[in-house]
Amino acid sequence: MVLPRVRVIDLETAGTGATDVCEIGWQDVVQSDDGRWSVTADRGAAFVNPGRPISPATMAIHHILDEEVAAAPFWKDAAPPVLRPPGGVMALAAHRAAFEQRFCTPALSGGAAWICTWKCALRLWPNLESFSNQMLRYQRRPAGLDHATGLPAHRAMPDAYVTAHHLRDMLNEASLDQLLAWSGQPGLLPRVPRGPHRGVPWPGLSLEVLRVLAQERDLDIRFSAGTELRRRGEADPPPSRKPPQPTLL
């Protein structure tokens, strides 16, 4: 019998093209009969041939060399066995999952649902200073996280392993359906991430400032300001014509 499972995915890439993956890592989180979720020993990583040279600037981040991936399978062959393991998954997960989803297309993943642990961390732990994968690791110090197994950072399996500990704790605080729902929305930022009001929680802003921020190019800022306006009973702001930009928080 296969236990209910969510598979955490992390990718290292040689660029932004659809097939530029050079390593895929995974770590499973499963639910036991008592409903609790745990990180299992089912984890791994595999090199992927990106079909082009890896730049020195990119090597300096993940330290994967061209000669290490030269004999590896291409992305279209490497991805399905990891994204669609025997027994299936209830969902896939990643920290800032939009990045992984650019490469793990529905055709490769079988149309699996995705959990974004960054978006869920914003909801569950809004008082934290920062929400990057590694900052969550050291701010929260998740139980059972083996320090050595989570290193080196910026490699696919260690990063997936760290993310899985955040996901385990999230699933033990909120339902799978709730995490999926949050993941399907923009990020609900706990405070303004930049500009003259940087660091101010949304309830501390005036209506005038909120209305301006609700027209921001950044989708997460727009959503967060709009959510606070709606909480105050204000009408939704008209949609912005500016293209969205991602938020770094």
Secondary structure, 3 states (H helix, E strand, C coil): CCCCEEEEEEEEECCCCCCCEEEEEEEEEEECCCCCEEEEEEEEEEECECCCCCCHHHHHHHCCCHHHHCCCCEHHHHHHHHHCCCCCCCEEEECCHHHHHHHCCHHHHCCCCEEEHHHHHHHHCCCCCCCCHHHHHHHHCCCCCCCCCCCCCCCHHHHHHHHHHHHHHHHCCCCHHHHHHHHCCCCCCCECCCCCCCCCEHHHCCHHHHHHHCCCCEHHHHHHHHHHHHHCCCCCCCCCCCCCECCCC
